[in-house]
Amino acid sequence: MSGLLALLDDVAAIAKVAAASVDDIAAAAAKAGTKAAGVVIDDAAVTPKYVHGFSAERELPIIWRIALGSLKNKLIVLLPGLLALDYFAPWVITPLLMLGGAYLCFEGAEKLVHAFAPHADEGVAEDFDTKDPAHLEEEKIAGAIKTDFILSAEIMTIALATIESPSFWLQAATLAVVGTFITIAVYGAVALIVKMDDLGLHMAATGRTSGGRALGRGLVHAMPKLMAFLSTVGTAAMLWVGGNIVIHGLEVTHLWTWPYATIHHIAEAVAHAVPAAQGFVEWLVTAALDGVFGLVLGVILIPVTTRLIGPLWATLTGKKAAAH
């Protein structure tokens, strides 16, 4: 009997430790998710543009595939990769993030160039002129997952830096929780946004009150404008997030601290002039200047990428030969 009681005591002790660990993971995940909230918002703003222009029945399947790709990015690639780098070569993380940030700047700047000068580069324009809808869908999904990888890397890195526990397993569990819940939140919100027009149609057709039907019609009319707005915000988010990553990396590595210090000084000065909304104004000015930096960097990278890196990569991978 005493042996059974001792066993029950051991089980109870293990249960308490497990419960404490769950609490620790939940607390760390909440803290990490809060720290990464800015990038999460950017991720949610970027994604809707990838389903813009597709038929209504293809929207949710596209979002689902992007969400699965995002989850794989976070849990299969980034989680073990970041933990390994953090343990063996922590100095590599910042340069890798800077490369990802530079790519976001390039992609955002390229979209702006094509929006304002669609025939500036016939070769690149031809690459974007995809006649097959299925092939276009695959390209959009691949592009979304590629962009998500960079934003997810930033989210997971911020989360990892926030976790204070030295326990490897607590870090891994917290990152898994953060990655999973952020993915659900982002792509759940995106799904709601892109299907809001269908909800409006349903309300307009079957609403029991005139107010409900009017609200449905309002949603139908508003959604194209909202989607266009989110597409613009998504492009801007690429520039300000990419610019912020590069600027912060330059400051952390001490390669060039002037951009970070200057933007920080300007943002603080402007924010002090508006005491009622000091925090918001400081964030807004910082984001705007990060975006300007990202745009300039992206414009510089366009010829480097399209004329040098792109052809070199195509030659190394054999895509150029296959195309001809």
Summary of the structure (lengths in Angstrom):
residues: 324
radius of gyration: 23.3
end to end distance: 81.2
largest distance: 85.0
contacts: 1012
relative contact order: 0.13
helix: 89%
strand: 0%
